[in-house]
């Protein structure tokens, strides 16, 4: 019975420690680019947190 308890103990220790050594890959940064265009009913803004470009076109909701 003691050998069975030792096996279970070893298994539990390995199961709890194993995730610490698992390495996951970080997501790659994604950059989006756009071409020059004529803007109709919109404005160029850059007011979103984390935005690093020169500007994006923002439109009002039109009914």
PDB file of N, CA, C and O in Angstrom, chain B, residues numbered from 101:
ATOM      1  N   UNK B 101       0.816  -1.204   0.000  1.00  0.00           N
ATOM      2  CA  UNK B 101       0.000   0.000   0.000  1.00  0.00           C
ATOM      3  C   UNK B 101       0.855   1.261   0.000  1.00  0.00           C
ATOM      4  O   UNK B 101       0.480   2.275  -0.589  1.00  0.00           O
ATOM      5  N   UNK B 102       2.007   1.191   0.665  1.00  0.00           N
ATOM      6  CA  UNK B 102       2.881   2.359   0.703  1.00  0.00           C
ATOM      7  C   UNK B 102       3.440   2.653  -0.685  1.00  0.00           C
ATOM      8  O   UNK B 102       3.558   3.820  -1.061  1.00  0.00           O
ATOM      9  N   UNK B 103       3.782   1.634  -1.444  1.00  0.00           N
ATOM     10  CA  UNK B 103       4.304   1.873  -2.789  1.00  0.00           C
ATOM     11  C   UNK B 103       3.255   2.533  -3.675  1.00  0.00           C
ATOM     12  O   UNK B 103       3.590   3.369  -4.514  1.00  0.00           O
ATOM     13  N   UNK B 104       1.995   2.166  -3.498  1.00  0.00           N
ATOM     14  CA  UNK B 104       0.921   2.804  -4.255  1.00  0.00           C
ATOM     15  C   UNK B 104       0.779   4.267  -3.884  1.00  0.00           C
ATOM     16  O   UNK B 104       0.555   5.106  -4.757  1.00  0.00           O
ATOM     17  N   UNK B 105       0.906   4.588  -2.603  1.00  0.00           N
ATOM     18  CA  UNK B 105       0.823   5.977  -2.147  1.00  0.00           C
ATOM     19  C   UNK B 105       2.012   6.780  -2.663  1.00  0.00           C
ATOM     20  O   UNK B 105       1.867   7.951  -3.014  1.00  0.00           O
ATOM     21  N   UNK B 106       3.187   6.154  -2.710  1.00  0.00           N
ATOM     22  CA  UNK B 106       4.366   6.847  -3.236  1.00  0.00           C
ATOM     23  C   UNK B 106       4.179   7.162  -4.715  1.00  0.00           C
ATOM     24  O   UNK B 106       4.519   8.251  -5.176  1.00  0.00           O
ATOM     25  N   UNK B 107       3.637   6.202  -5.449  1.00  0.00           N
ATOM     26  CA  UNK B 107       3.405   6.426  -6.877  1.00  0.00           C
ATOM     27  C   UNK B 107       2.432   7.579  -7.092  1.00  0.00           C
ATOM     28  O   UNK B 107       2.649   8.439  -7.946  1.00  0.00           O
ATOM     29  N   UNK B 108       1.374   7.585  -6.317  1.00  0.00           N
ATOM     30  CA  UNK B 108       0.386   8.662  -6.435  1.00  0.00           C
ATOM     31  C   UNK B 108       1.017   9.997  -6.068  1.00  0.00           C
ATOM     32  O   UNK B 108       0.770  11.003  -6.734  1.00  0.00           O
ATOM     33  N   UNK B 109       1.828  10.017  -5.016  1.00  0.00           N
ATOM     34  CA  UNK B 109       2.491  11.253  -4.596  1.00  0.00           C
ATOM     35  C   UNK B 109       3.430  11.768  -5.676  1.00  0.00           C
ATOM     36  O   UNK B 109       3.441  12.961  -5.981  1.00  0.00           O
ATOM     37  N   UNK B 110       4.217  10.866  -6.251  1.00  0.00           N
ATOM     38  CA  UNK B 110       5.141  11.262  -7.317  1.00  0.00           C
ATOM     39  C   UNK B 110       4.360  11.775  -8.520  1.00  0.00           C
ATOM     40  O   UNK B 110       4.733  12.789  -9.111  1.00  0.00           O
ATOM     41  N   UNK B 111       3.299  11.100  -8.884  1.00  0.00           N
ATOM     42  CA  UNK B 111       2.472  11.532 -10.007  1.00  0.00           C
ATOM     43  C   UNK B 111       1.901  12.926  -9.760  1.00  0.00           C
ATOM     44  O   UNK B 111       1.928  13.776 -10.650  1.00  0.00           O
ATOM     45  N   UNK B 112       1.386  13.163  -8.560  1.00  0.00           N
ATOM     46  CA  UNK B 112       0.806  14.470  -8.248  1.00  0.00           C
ATOM     47  C   UNK B 112       1.857  15.573  -8.285  1.00  0.00           C
ATOM     48  O   UNK B 112       1.591  16.667  -8.784  1.00  0.00           O
ATOM     49  N   UNK B 113       3.040  15.296  -7.764  1.00  0.00           N
ATOM     50  CA  UNK B 113       4.107  16.299  -7.790  1.00  0.00           C
ATOM     51  C   UNK B 113       4.483  16.632  -9.230  1.00  0.00           C
ATOM     52  O   UNK B 113       4.640  17.801  -9.581  1.00  0.00           O
ATOM     53  N   UNK B 114       4.628  15.609 -10.057  1.00  0.00           N
ATOM     54  CA  UNK B 114       4.969  15.839 -11.468  1.00  0.00           C
ATOM     55  C   UNK B 114       3.848  16.605 -12.167  1.00  0.00           C
ATOM     56  O   UNK B 114       4.114  17.515 -12.953  1.00  0.00           O
ATOM     57  N   UNK B 115       2.607  16.244 -11.889  1.00  0.00           N
ATOM     58  CA  UNK B 115       1.465  16.911 -12.522  1.00  0.00           C
ATOM     59  C   UNK B 115       1.382  18.379 -12.122  1.00  0.00           C
ATOM     60  O   UNK B 115       0.960  19.216 -12.921  1.00  0.00           O
ATOM     61  N   UNK B 116       1.777  18.697 -10.899  1.00  0.00           N
ATOM     62  CA  UNK B 116       1.715  20.084 -10.445  1.00  0.00           C
ATOM     63  C   UNK B 116       2.907  20.906 -10.920  1.00  0.00           C
ATOM     64  O   UNK B 116       2.774  22.110 -11.141  1.00  0.00           O
ATOM     65  N   UNK B 117       4.061  20.282 -11.079  1.00  0.00           N
ATOM     66  CA  UNK B 117       5.265  21.010 -11.467  1.00  0.00           C
ATOM     67  C   UNK B 117       5.405  21.117 -12.983  1.00  0.00           C
ATOM     68  O   UNK B 117       5.965  22.101 -13.466  1.00  0.00           O
ATOM     69  N   UNK B 118       4.930  20.165 -13.733  1.00  0.00           N
ATOM     70  CA  UNK B 118       5.118  20.123 -15.188  1.00  0.00           C
ATOM     71  C   UNK B 118       4.676  21.402 -15.902  1.00  0.00           C
ATOM     72  O   UNK B 118       5.408  21.866 -16.776  1.00  0.00           O
ATOM     73  N   UNK B 119       3.523  22.002 -15.582  1.00  0.00           N
ATOM     74  CA  UNK B 119       3.122  23.217 -16.307  1.00  0.00           C
ATOM     75  C   UNK B 119       4.102  24.378 -16.144  1.00  0.00           C
ATOM     76  O   UNK B 119       4.128  25.277 -16.985  1.00  0.00           O
ATOM     77  N   UNK B 120       4.897  24.376 -15.096  1.00  0.00           N
ATOM     78  CA  UNK B 120       5.869  25.448 -14.893  1.00  0.00           C
ATOM     79  C   UNK B 120       6.927  25.424 -15.984  1.00  0.00           C
ATOM     80  O   UNK B 120       7.437  26.477 -16.367  1.00  0.00           O
ATOM     81  N   UNK B 121       7.266  24.244 -16.493  1.00  0.00           N
ATOM     82  CA  UNK B 121       8.328  24.101 -17.471  1.00  0.00           C
ATOM     83  C   UNK B 121       7.838  24.148 -18.914  1.00  0.00           C
ATOM     84  O   UNK B 121       8.646  24.067 -19.839  1.00  0.00           O
ATOM     85  N   UNK B 122       6.553  24.276 -19.119  1.00  0.00           N
ATOM     86  CA  UNK B 122       6.007  24.340 -20.471  1.00  0.00           C
ATOM     87  C   UNK B 122       6.176  25.760 -20.990  1.00  0.00           C
ATOM     88  O   UNK B 122       5.753  26.718 -20.344  1.00  0.00           O
ATOM     89  N   UNK B 123       6.797  25.892 -22.157  1.00  0.00           N
ATOM     90  CA  UNK B 123       7.031  27.201 -22.744  1.00  0.00           C
ATOM     91  C   UNK B 123       6.070  27.403 -23.901  1.00  0.00           C
ATOM     92  O   UNK B 123       5.946  26.541 -24.772  1.00  0.00           O
ATOM     93  N   UNK B 124       5.392  28.539 -23.910  1.00  0.00           N
ATOM     94  CA  UNK B 124       4.486  28.850 -25.008  1.00  0.00           C
ATOM     95  C   UNK B 124       5.085  29.977 -25.837  1.00  0.00           C
ATOM     96  O   UNK B 124       5.806  30.826 -25.313  1.00  0.00           O
ATOM     97  N   UNK B 125       4.790  29.982 -27.114  1.00  0.00           N
ATOM     98  CA  UNK B 125       5.271  31.033 -27.997  1.00  0.00           C
ATOM     99  C   UNK B 125       4.396  32.268 -27.847  1.00  0.00           C
ATOM    100  O   UNK B 125       3.174  32.163 -27.739  1.00  0.00           O
ATOM    101  N   UNK B 126       5.021  33.427 -27.841  1.00  0.00           N
ATOM    102  CA  UNK B 126       4.279  34.682 -27.766  1.00  0.00           C
ATOM    103  C   UNK B 126       3.700  34.992 -29.144  1.00  0.00           C
ATOM    104  O   UNK B 126       4.284  34.641 -30.170  1.00  0.00           O
ATOM    105  N   UNK B 127       2.570  35.642 -29.150  1.00  0.00           N
ATOM    106  CA  UNK B 127       1.946  36.025 -30.412  1.00  0.00           C
ATOM    107  C   UNK B 127       2.796  37.096 -31.095  1.00  0.00           C
ATOM    108  O   UNK B 127       3.299  38.012 -30.444  1.00  0.00           O
ATOM    109  N   UNK B 128       2.945  36.973 -32.375  1.00  0.00           N
ATOM    110  CA  UNK B 128       3.718  37.949 -33.137  1.00  0.00           C
ATOM    111  C   UNK B 128       2.919  39.236 -33.289  1.00  0.00           C
ATOM    112  O   UNK B 128       1.695  39.208 -33.420  1.00  0.00           O
ATOM    113  N   UNK B 129       3.615  40.352 -33.270  1.00  0.00           N
ATOM    114  CA  UNK B 129       2.955  41.637 -33.471  1.00  0.00           C
ATOM    115  C   UNK B 129       2.469  41.723 -34.916  1.00  0.00           C
ATOM    116  O   UNK B 129       3.137  41.246 -35.833  1.00  0.00           O
ATOM    117  N   UNK B 130       1.317  42.326 -35.108  1.00  0.00           N
ATOM    118  CA  UNK B 130       0.737  42.450 -36.440  1.00  0.00           C
ATOM    119  C   UNK B 130       0.683  43.927 -36.800  1.00  0.00           C
ATOM    120  O   UNK B 130       0.170  44.741 -36.032  1.00  0.00           O
ATOM    121  N   UNK B 131       1.203  44.265 -37.950  1.00  0.00           N
ATOM    122  CA  UNK B 131       1.140  45.643 -38.426  1.00  0.00           C
ATOM    123  C   UNK B 131       0.248  45.727 -39.653  1.00  0.00           C
ATOM    124  O   UNK B 131       0.373  44.917 -40.571  1.00  0.00           O
ATOM    125  N   UNK B 132      -0.639  46.689 -39.674  1.00  0.00           N
ATOM    126  CA  UNK B 132      -1.542  46.877 -40.805  1.00  0.00           C
ATOM    127  C   UNK B 132      -1.189  48.188 -41.494  1.00  0.00           C
ATOM    128  O   UNK B 132      -0.947  49.200 -40.837  1.00  0.00           O
ATOM    129  N   UNK B 133      -1.162  48.162 -42.805  1.00  0.00           N
ATOM    130  CA  UNK B 133      -0.870  49.356 -43.578  1.00  0.00           C
ATOM    131  C   UNK B 133      -1.992  49.586 -44.575  1.00  0.00           C
ATOM    132  O   UNK B 133      -2.674  48.649 -44.990  1.00  0.00           O
ATOM    133  N   UNK B 134      -2.174  50.840 -44.952  1.00  0.00           N
ATOM    134  CA  UNK B 134      -3.218  51.172 -45.919  1.00  0.00           C
ATOM    135  C   UNK B 134      -2.650  52.123 -46.962  1.00  0.00           C
ATOM    136  O   UNK B 134      -1.608  52.746 -46.756  1.00  0.00           O
ATOM    137  N   UNK B 135      -3.332  52.219 -48.049  1.00  0.00           N
ATOM    138  CA  UNK B 135      -2.926  53.110 -49.133  1.00  0.00           C
ATOM    139  C   UNK B 135      -3.562  54.480 -48.938  1.00  0.00           C
ATOM    140  O   UNK B 135      -4.472  54.642 -48.124  1.00  0.00           O
ATOM    141  N   UNK B 136      -3.080  55.454 -49.684  1.00  0.00           N
ATOM    142  CA  UNK B 136      -3.684  56.784 -49.681  1.00  0.00           C
ATOM    143  C   UNK B 136      -5.028  56.715 -50.395  1.00  0.00           C
ATOM    144  O   UNK B 136      -5.193  55.962 -51.354  1.00  0.00           O
ATOM    145  N   UNK B 137      -5.986  57.508 -49.919  1.00  0.00           N
ATOM    146  CA  UNK B 137      -7.315  57.505 -50.527  1.00  0.00           C
ATOM    147  C   UNK B 137      -8.004  58.826 -50.232  1.00  0.00           C
ATOM    148  O   UNK B 137      -7.553  59.603 -49.390  1.00  0.00           O
ATOM    149  N   UNK B 138      -9.094  59.068 -50.930  1.00  0.00           N
ATOM    150  CA  UNK B 138      -9.921  60.237 -50.673  1.00  0.00           C
ATOM    151  C   UNK B 138     -10.900  59.904 -49.563  1.00  0.00           C
ATOM    152  O   UNK B 138     -11.537  58.851 -49.588  1.00  0.00           O
ATOM    153  N   UNK B 139     -11.025  60.800 -48.583  1.00  0.00           N
ATOM    154  CA  UNK B 139     -11.917  60.565 -47.446  1.00  0.00           C
ATOM    155  C   UNK B 139     -13.225  61.303 -47.688  1.00  0.00           C
ATOM    156  O   UNK B 139     -13.222  62.498 -47.981  1.00  0.00           O
ATOM    157  N   UNK B 140     -14.340  60.595 -47.568  1.00  0.00           N
ATOM    158  CA  UNK B 140     -15.658  61.184 -47.730  1.00  0.00           C
ATOM    159  C   UNK B 140     -16.474  60.889 -46.479  1.00  0.00           C
ATOM    160  O   UNK B 140     -16.646  59.724 -46.121  1.00  0.00           O
ATOM    161  N   UNK B 141     -16.975  61.911 -45.813  1.00  0.00           N
ATOM    162  CA  UNK B 141     -17.770  61.806 -44.580  1.00  0.00           C
ATOM    163  C   UNK B 141     -16.986  61.142 -43.441  1.00  0.00           C
ATOM    164  O   UNK B 141     -17.548  60.351 -42.683  1.00  0.00           O
ATOM    165  N   UNK B 142     -15.725  61.452 -43.324  1.00  0.00           N
ATOM    166  CA  UNK B 142     -14.906  60.902 -42.246  1.00  0.00           C
ATOM    167  C   UNK B 142     -13.773  61.847 -41.916  1.00  0.00           C
ATOM    168  O   UNK B 142     -13.569  62.847 -42.604  1.00  0.00           O
ATOM    169  N   UNK B 143     -13.040  61.536 -40.870  1.00  0.00           N
ATOM    170  CA  UNK B 143     -11.903  62.355 -40.456  1.00  0.00           C
ATOM    171  C   UNK B 143     -10.726  61.443 -40.124  1.00  0.00           C
ATOM    172  O   UNK B 143     -10.907  60.272 -39.788  1.00  0.00           O
ATOM    173  N   UNK B 144      -9.522  61.996 -40.222  1.00  0.00           N
ATOM    174  CA  UNK B 144      -8.321  61.262 -39.839  1.00  0.00           C
ATOM    175  C   UNK B 144      -8.076  61.523 -38.360  1.00  0.00           C
ATOM    176  O   UNK B 144      -7.961  62.674 -37.939  1.00  0.00           O
ATOM    177  N   UNK B 145      -7.995  60.456 -37.571  1.00  0.00           N
ATOM    178  CA  UNK B 145      -7.779  60.576 -36.127  1.00  0.00           C
ATOM    179  C   UNK B 145      -6.647  59.644 -35.698  1.00  0.00           C
ATOM    180  O   UNK B 145      -6.231  58.758 -36.445  1.00  0.00           O
ATOM    181  N   UNK B 146      -6.163  59.865 -34.487  1.00  0.00           N
ATOM    182  CA  UNK B 146      -5.148  58.977 -33.904  1.00  0.00           C
ATOM    183  C   UNK B 146      -5.328  58.928 -32.393  1.00  0.00           C
ATOM    184  O   UNK B 146      -4.350  58.892 -31.646  1.00  0.00           O
ATOM    185  N   UNK B 147      -6.589  58.926 -31.943  1.00  0.00           N
ATOM    186  CA  UNK B 147      -6.894  59.071 -30.522  1.00  0.00           C
ATOM    187  C   UNK B 147      -7.174  57.758 -29.789  1.00  0.00           C
ATOM    188  O   UNK B 147      -7.663  57.799 -28.661  1.00  0.00           O
ATOM    189  N   UNK B 148      -6.890  56.616 -30.369  1.00  0.00           N
ATOM    190  CA  UNK B 148      -7.116  55.334 -29.686  1.00  0.00           C
ATOM    191  C   UNK B 148      -5.869  54.926 -28.917  1.00  0.00           C
ATOM    192  O   UNK B 148      -4.752  55.071 -29.414  1.00  0.00           O
ATOM    193  N   UNK B 149      -6.058  54.413 -27.700  1.00  0.00           N
ATOM    194  CA  UNK B 149      -4.936  53.974 -26.869  1.00  0.00           C
ATOM    195  C   UNK B 149      -4.144  52.887 -27.589  1.00  0.00           C
ATOM    196  O   UNK B 149      -4.725  51.941 -28.121  1.00  0.00           O
ATOM    197  N   UNK B 150      -2.838  53.021 -27.606  1.00  0.00           N
ATOM    198  CA  UNK B 150      -1.989  52.020 -28.226  1.00  0.00           C
ATOM    199  C   UNK B 150      -1.782  52.206 -29.718  1.00  0.00           C
ATOM    200  O   UNK B 150      -1.005  51.470 -30.326  1.00  0.00           O
ATOM    201  N   UNK B 151      -2.459  53.174 -30.318  1.00  0.00           N
ATOM    202  CA  UNK B 151      -2.309  53.408 -31.754  1.00  0.00           C
ATOM    203  C   UNK B 151      -0.960  54.057 -32.011  1.00  0.00           C
ATOM    204  O   UNK B 151      -0.610  55.031 -31.345  1.00  0.00           O
ATOM    205  N   UNK B 152      -0.196  53.537 -32.966  1.00  0.00           N
ATOM    206  CA  UNK B 152       1.150  54.048 -33.213  1.00  0.00           C
ATOM    207  C   UNK B 152       1.344  54.593 -34.617  1.00  0.00           C
ATOM    208  O   UNK B 152       2.453  54.999 -34.967  1.00  0.00           O
ATOM    209  N   UNK B 153       0.317  54.614 -35.414  1.00  0.00           N
ATOM    210  CA  UNK B 153       0.458  55.090 -36.787  1.00  0.00           C
ATOM    211  C   UNK B 153       0.274  56.590 -36.895  1.00  0.00           C
ATOM    212  O   UNK B 153       0.175  57.293 -35.889  1.00  0.00           O
ATOM    213  N   UNK B 154       0.229  57.075 -38.137  1.00  0.00           N
ATOM    214  CA  UNK B 154       0.052  58.506 -38.360  1.00  0.00           C
ATOM    215  C   UNK B 154      -1.409  58.911 -38.306  1.00  0.00           C
ATOM    216  O   UNK B 154      -1.705  60.093 -38.129  1.00  0.00           O
ATOM    217  N   UNK B 155      -2.324  57.978 -38.453  1.00  0.00           N
ATOM    218  CA  UNK B 155      -3.744  58.288 -38.368  1.00  0.00           C
ATOM    219  C   UNK B 155      -4.588  57.188 -38.979  1.00  0.00           C
ATOM    220  O   UNK B 155      -4.097  56.355 -39.741  1.00  0.00           O
ATOM    221  N   UNK B 156      -5.857  57.199 -38.636  1.00  0.00           N
ATOM    222  CA  UNK B 156      -6.813  56.260 -39.208  1.00  0.00           C
ATOM    223  C   UNK B 156      -8.074  57.033 -39.537  1.00  0.00           C
ATOM    224  O   UNK B 156      -8.331  58.087 -38.955  1.00  0.00           O
ATOM    225  N   UNK B 157      -8.857  56.518 -40.462  1.00  0.00           N
ATOM    226  CA  UNK B 157     -10.090  57.195 -40.861  1.00  0.00           C
ATOM    227  C   UNK B 157     -11.217  56.724 -39.966  1.00  0.00           C
ATOM    228  O   UNK B 157     -11.439  55.523 -39.809  1.00  0.00           O
ATOM    229  N   UNK B 158     -11.923  57.672 -39.382  1.00  0.00           N
ATOM    230  CA  UNK B 158     -13.042  57.378 -38.496  1.00  0.00           C
ATOM    231  C   UNK B 158     -14.294  58.017 -39.088  1.00  0.00           C
ATOM    232  O   UNK B 158     -14.285  59.184 -39.478  1.00  0.00           O
ATOM    233  N   UNK B 159     -15.358  57.244 -39.148  1.00  0.00           N
ATOM    234  CA  UNK B 159     -16.615  57.721 -39.715  1.00  0.00           C
ATOM    235  C   UNK B 159     -17.676  57.797 -38.635  1.00  0.00           C
ATOM    236  O   UNK B 159     -17.669  57.002 -37.696  1.00  0.00           O
ATOM    237  N   UNK B 160     -18.593  58.754 -38.763  1.00  0.00           N
ATOM    238  CA  UNK B 160     -19.772  58.792 -37.906  1.00  0.00           C
ATOM    239  C   UNK B 160     -20.792  57.802 -38.460  1.00  0.00           C
ATOM    240  O   UNK B 160     -20.821  57.531 -39.660  1.00  0.00           O
ATOM    241  N   UNK B 161     -21.616  57.271 -37.581  1.00  0.00           N
ATOM    242  CA  UNK B 161     -22.696  56.395 -38.043  1.00  0.00           C
ATOM    243  C   UNK B 161     -23.725  57.241 -38.779  1.00  0.00           C
ATOM    244  O   UNK B 161     -24.278  58.185 -38.214  1.00  0.00           O
ATOM    245  N   UNK B 162     -23.977  56.909 -40.019  1.00  0.00           N
ATOM    246  CA  UNK B 162     -24.906  57.668 -40.844  1.00  0.00           C
ATOM    247  C   UNK B 162     -26.117  56.793 -41.119  1.00  0.00           C
ATOM    248  O   UNK B 162     -25.983  55.634 -41.511  1.00  0.00           O
ATOM    249  N   UNK B 163     -27.315  57.364 -40.908  1.00  0.00           N
ATOM    250  CA  UNK B 163     -28.548  56.612 -41.138  1.00  0.00           C
ATOM    251  C   UNK B 163     -29.075  56.893 -42.512  1.00  0.00           C
ATOM    252  O   UNK B 163     -30.111  56.352 -42.898  1.00  0.00           O
TER     253      UNK B 163
END
